[in-house]
Amino acid sequence: MTDQDTPSPGATGDEGAAAGPPRSGGAARRQRKQTLLRLDPSVHDALARWAADELRSANAQIEFLLRRALAEAGRLPRGAGPIPRRGRPPKDGADGAE
């Protein structure tokens, strides 16, 4: 079993999941790039805890942080699409209040 096969505490397990079908009406999504990232185990554990606190997977937390750093540095490409939404789609006619 490799490091990638071992789930970390707080991880949701969807880090390696392929992108699902597009949620918007028929718009084709670009293929998402995959990359291997080697991290110090303590850094990964801290990242996984942070991700769990914000109800994200470790992979989504890494992408969120990278996008924020790129934006702050003025290097986020204009053509970069939004982070794909995961989870349950909103109810029809819901105004966001629960």
URQUIQUI-V485420 format. One record per backbone hydrogen bond with DSSP energy under -0.5 kcal/mol. CO is the residue of the C=O (numbers start at 1). NH is the residue of the N-H. Records with the same first field share a line. If there is no record, write none. Layout:
CO->NH, NH
This chain:
2->5, 6
5->7
8->11
14->17
24->26
37->39
40->44
41->45
42->46
43->47
44->48
45->49
46->50
47->51
48->52
49->53
50->54
51->56
52->55
57->61
58->62
59->63
60->64
61->65
62->66
63->67
64->68
65->69
66->70
67->71
68->72
69->73
70->75, 76
71->74
77->80
91->94
